Amino acid sequence: MAFIITEECINCGACEPECPNQAISAGDERYIIDPERCTECVGHHEASKCAEVCPVDCCVKDPNHEESRDQLMAKFKKLTA
């Protein structure tokens, strides 16, 4: 399951440099996460770094992009090949 950034985002930018897949970028009103690049940090870290560093807890799992750990690992391998 990819992460999303909710409306509570304060545009602090803390999440962007933490993403090992470059899935986070500045949007018009808040930062956004590309679900095609988000692996929830599977393959890189034990926990999702964006959620760890977010000061307002607006990086959450996206219920519209459910993926198993195996699917996330396959995406990680594709992105880092």
N, C-alpha and C positions, 0 to 999 in steps of 0.2 A: 504494500500500500504506500503510495507516494504521500508526501506531506503537502499541506497547503498553508498559506499564511492568511490568517483571518483579518477582518476589518479592524481589529484592535492594534494592528501594526502601527508603530510610531515612526517608521522610516529611519531607525537608528543605524541600520546597516551592519549590525553585529553579525548577522547570520551569513551574509554573502561570502566573506573570506573563509568561513569555516567549512563551507560545502566542498567536499573533495571531488565532486562530479561537475562543478560549475553549473548546477541546476538552478541557482538562485540569481535573480537579476532585479534591477530596479524597474518597477512598473510605473504607470501614470500616477496612481494614488498610494501605492504601497509596494513592497517587494513581492515578487511572485516566484513560484517554484515550477519548473518544467517537469511534469510527471514522467516524461520519457527519459529524463536524466536522473531523477531522484531514486535512490536505492535505499533510503532510510539509513544511509551510511553502512549498509551491509557490505562486507568485504574490506572496509576501511577502519571502522570503529565499532565498539560494542553498543553504542547508543547514538541516536541522531544528534549530530552536533548543533544543528540549527535550534532544535528545541532546548538543548542544554544552555545555550548562550542568550536566548531571547529573554529580555528583561520584562516582557509583558505576557509571556506564555502564549503567543499567537501562532506558533508553528505546531500544527496538529496533524494527525493522520487524516487523509482525505478519504472519506467513505466511498467516493466515486471511483477510486483507483485501488481496489483491493488486490493485493498480491501476496503470495506465500513467500516464505523465506527463500525457498528454492528458486522462485521466479525472480526475486530481488538479486540473488546471487548470480543467476544467469544474465541479468541486466548488467550487473557489475562487471562480469567477465567480458561482455560485449563492449562495454564502454572503455575498458582498460586494455583491450587486446592490441 
